[in-house]
Amino acid sequence: MMETSARLLRLLGLLQVPRDWTGPALAERLEVDVRTVRRDVDKLRTLGYPVHSTPGTAGGYRLGAGAALPPLLLDDDEAVAVAVGLRTAAGGSVSGIEETSVRALAKLEQVLPNRLRRRVAALGTATETLAGRGPTVDADDLSALAAACRDRERVRFDYVAGDGGETRRIVEPAGLVHTGRRWYLVAWDTDRDDWRTFRVDRMRLKLPAGPRFPPRDPPEGGVAAHAQRGISSGAYPYRARVVMQASAEQVGEWVTPASGTVTDLGDGRCELVLGAWTLDSLGVWLGAFGVDFQVLEPPELIEHLDVLAARFARAAGSSGNAPPVTPAAGR
């Protein structure tokens, strides 16, 4: 049988798993009787751990949130995952938490066993982070938006669009989406009566959050799918739908969630939907895949491919006598 101190640590580790534990289940895990479990729970409470209990056959024990942060017990994989996350946060796209992440990582590495410290150190030694030049978001803004999503509270903010125009928005937030470079909020726009996707770095929040709102059915496909559709094509003036003569897996290696969506059509083909600021960009990018393709829409892209083909032919010296081609309108 475990000593009392070791048993308390084991009990604390079990309670930190997000579930309700019955007294008999804990007693079986700890190889003690139910009365001992009750005494050990009382000892944890005297140490400041808020262990909640629910009476009855369906009741049990659960570790709640307290006024102070108690020590956390992590298994090997959890400890490494936290260390990797802190390293990423130290050089990520969220401003204001870099120094905090470094301090937390130093504390964690100090108490890691040697076998885990070597794993984390190897990752840090072998990994270099390229500093991004893109916009960052404020950690407090992310926390406020996440809380508003959780509590179903309306959010007010000023929003700066890509063209520099500024509008006041009141939304019912559904969820946050991170693409690796940028953060987005998917929310129901109360004025436009529709779902919208907003870049968090372009938002100036008006706190505190507004009144609570009733649950709403999520957008088609869920929050992440809606954000991907808006990011990959909806934000651009030109949107193309193309059948690629290549598998979805092959095309997917070239396409990030923020640049396009790929749908498998079978028979080694897939449909690609993507957006761009110009018809030139669309045509050149499609050609870069190195496979045959058929443009389904828009019609002006089909016409503009002739312009690009003639331009490349002249550059290759194969149509020196060809008359110049007038670019399509709206390039």
Secondary structure, DSSP 8 states (H G I E B T S, - for coil): ---HHHHHHHHHHHHTSSS-B-HHHHHHHHTS-HHHHHHHHHHHHHTT--EEEE-STT-EEEE---SS-------HHHHHHHHHHHHHHHTSSEET-HHHHHHHHHHHHHHS-HHHHHHHHHHHHH-------S--EEHHHHHHHHHHHHHTB-EEEEEE-TTS-EEEEEEEEEEEEE-SS-EEEEEEETTTTEEEEEEGGGEEEESS---B-------TT-HHHHHHHIIIIITSSEEEEEEESS-HHHHHTT--TTTEEEEEEETTEEEEEEEESSHHHHHHHHHHT-S-EEEEE-HHHHHHHHHHHHHHHHHTTS-TTS------TT-
